Amino acid sequence: MKHVRNNLISGKERFFIGIMVLVLFINHNLMAQPSAPEGKVWKVVPELSDEFDFWDSSKWGKSLWNYGVPVQMKAENSGVAEGNLWIKATLDKSVSQDKDGRWFETSRVMSKKQIRFPMYTECRMKTSDISAFSTYWLNNGNSNNRDEIDICEHNSKPSFIDQKDRPYTMYSQYFVVKDGDTERHHGNFDNRKLSDDNPAKGKKWNEDYQVLGCWWKDEHNIQFYINGEEAGSVQSKQVFTRKQNIIWDLWTSKDTWTGGIADKKDLSNDNINTMYVDWIHTYELVKDKK
């Protein structure tokens, strides 16, 4: 009887495992790229897609130019492990920790390939839980001349205590900068406004992985997504003209628009000081040959 009972249990387990695989398959497809326009199909861009089973130096590099004090970009503060791209913030105790010291050690990962519209990119990401931006964005250029699309700039633990909405808001925006003249507009979205069946609804960005997406439709229009659901959009006046790199980084500043400076004590806590990217999938629109 014991042998028969164990067989029955194993059969049930196999049934439920099968159901779970089906659910995960359905959820993955719901979170995939939006429907292609008539006459077009989505084609994977391998150089901008990765499951992060290993560090692929043919796809990614570590661009280490600094933001303002106290940020110090370092190659060793990012990498790939256990199926995730990770970027960690640590404290450099050897430098001045006053306003002039670069004590916030961190890193940046940037694609080697550039891409332009029409395209769609999405990654499954979980932020750090320190007062810092965990980011996923596109950029090409400098402060005087550039195109930039910020898919998300997340701070789940702002040091400014009056910013109670920030941990739930996906801060998204664009910049078109030509000869120092900046055009910028926000498409921010509060995840508490998502549909009830969206797993991101009402969750802080560090609580779990969420799939964040960006459909760069044309020279003016961008639509953002959270787990396949539309979540803010922007429309530029000037045209986007540049191919852009995909970037992730983790950084802090004292400015109110970032949520405020990180607590130095948090940088020693490996449970909260790291952002993770499980995978990235990027597509371009091509003609349907059917």
ChimeraX attribute file (.defattr): number of C-alpha atoms within 10 A of each C-alpha:
attribute: neighborCount
match mode: 1-to-1
recipient: residues
	/A:1	6
	/A:2	7
	/A:3	7
	/A:4	9
	/A:5	10
	/A:6	11
	/A:7	12
	/A:8	12
	/A:9	11
	/A:10	12
	/A:11	12
	/A:12	12
	/A:13	12
	/A:14	12
	/A:15	12
	/A:16	12
	/A:17	12
	/A:18	12
	/A:19	12
	/A:20	12
	/A:21	12
	/A:22	12
	/A:23	12
	/A:24	12
	/A:25	12
	/A:26	12
	/A:27	13
	/A:28	13
	/A:29	12
	/A:30	13
	/A:31	20
	/A:32	18
	/A:33	20
	/A:34	17
	/A:35	9
	/A:36	13
	/A:37	11
	/A:38	8
	/A:39	11
	/A:40	15
	/A:41	16
	/A:42	20
	/A:43	15
	/A:44	16
	/A:45	18
	/A:46	12
	/A:47	16
	/A:48	20
	/A:49	18
	/A:50	23
	/A:51	16
	/A:52	19
	/A:53	14
	/A:54	14
	/A:55	17
	/A:56	13
	/A:57	10
	/A:58	10
	/A:59	15
	/A:60	18
	/A:61	16
	/A:62	22
	/A:63	16
	/A:64	16
	/A:65	11
	/A:66	16
	/A:67	13
	/A:68	12
	/A:69	17
	/A:70	22
	/A:71	21
	/A:72	22
	/A:73	23
	/A:74	18
	/A:75	16
	/A:76	12
	/A:77	18
	/A:78	23
	/A:79	20
	/A:80	17
	/A:81	13
	/A:82	10
	/A:83	16
	/A:84	21
	/A:85	24
	/A:86	27
	/A:87	28
	/A:88	24
	/A:89	33
	/A:90	21
	/A:91	19
	/A:92	16
	/A:93	12
	/A:94	9
	/A:95	12
	/A:96	12
	/A:97	16
	/A:98	10
	/A:99	10
	/A:100	11
	/A:101	16
	/A:102	22
	/A:103	22
	/A:104	27
	/A:105	21
	/A:106	26
	/A:107	27
	/A:108	25
	/A:109	22
	/A:110	21
	/A:111	22
	/A:112	17
	/A:113	16
	/A:114	16
	/A:115	19
	/A:116	18
	/A:117	20
	/A:118	17
	/A:119	22
	/A:120	27
	/A:121	24
	/A:122	27
	/A:123	22
	/A:124	21
	/A:125	24
	/A:126	23
	/A:127	29
	/A:128	27
	/A:129	27
	/A:130	29
	/A:131	27
	/A:132	29
	/A:133	29
	/A:134	27
	/A:135	23
	/A:136	25
	/A:137	21
	/A:138	22
	/A:139	20
	/A:140	15
	/A:141	15
	/A:142	12
	/A:143	12
	/A:144	12
	/A:145	15
	/A:146	20
	/A:147	23
	/A:148	23
	/A:149	23
	/A:150	22
	/A:151	28
	/A:152	24
	/A:153	24
	/A:154	30
	/A:155	31
	/A:156	26
	/A:157	24
	/A:158	25
	/A:159	19
	/A:160	17
	/A:161	9
	/A:162	9
	/A:163	14
	/A:164	13
	/A:165	13
	/A:166	21
	/A:167	22
	/A:168	22
	/A:169	23
	/A:170	25
	/A:171	21
	/A:172	26
	/A:173	23
	/A:174	23
	/A:175	20
	/A:176	23
	/A:177	20
	/A:178	16
	/A:179	9
	/A:180	12
	/A:181	11
	/A:182	15
	/A:183	14
	/A:184	16
	/A:185	16
	/A:186	15
	/A:187	20
	/A:188	19
	/A:189	21
	/A:190	17
	/A:191	22
	/A:192	16
	/A:193	14
	/A:194	18
	/A:195	11
	/A:196	10
	/A:197	7
	/A:198	16
	/A:199	16
	/A:200	22
	/A:201	17
	/A:202	16
	/A:203	16
	/A:204	22
	/A:205	25
	/A:206	24
	/A:207	13
	/A:208	13
	/A:209	18
	/A:210	24
	/A:211	23
	/A:212	24
	/A:213	30
	/A:214	29
	/A:215	23
	/A:216	21
	/A:217	15
	/A:218	14
	/A:219	17
	/A:220	15
	/A:221	17
	/A:222	24
	/A:223	19
	/A:224	28
	/A:225	23
	/A:226	24
	/A:227	24
	/A:228	22
	/A:229	17
	/A:230	15
	/A:231	22
	/A:232	21
	/A:233	20
	/A:234	19
	/A:235	18
	/A:236	16
	/A:237	12
	/A:238	13
	/A:239	13
	/A:240	22
	/A:241	13
	/A:242	18
	/A:243	16
	/A:244	23
	/A:245	19
	/A:246	23
	/A:247	20
	/A:248	24
	/A:249	25
	/A:250	32
	/A:251	30
	/A:252	25
	/A:253	20
	/A:254	18
	/A:255	10
	/A:256	12
	/A:257	10
	/A:258	21
	/A:259	26
	/A:260	21
	/A:261	21
	/A:262	24
	/A:263	17
	/A:264	18
	/A:265	10
	/A:266	17
	/A:267	21
	/A:268	13
	/A:269	14
	/A:270	12
	/A:271	10
	/A:272	16
	/A:273	22
	/A:274	24
	/A:275	25
	/A:276	24
	/A:277	24
	/A:278	21
	/A:279	18
	/A:280	19
	/A:281	20
	/A:282	25
	/A:283	21
	/A:284	20
	/A:285	19
	/A:286	14
	/A:287	12
	/A:288	13
	/A:289	7
	/A:290	5
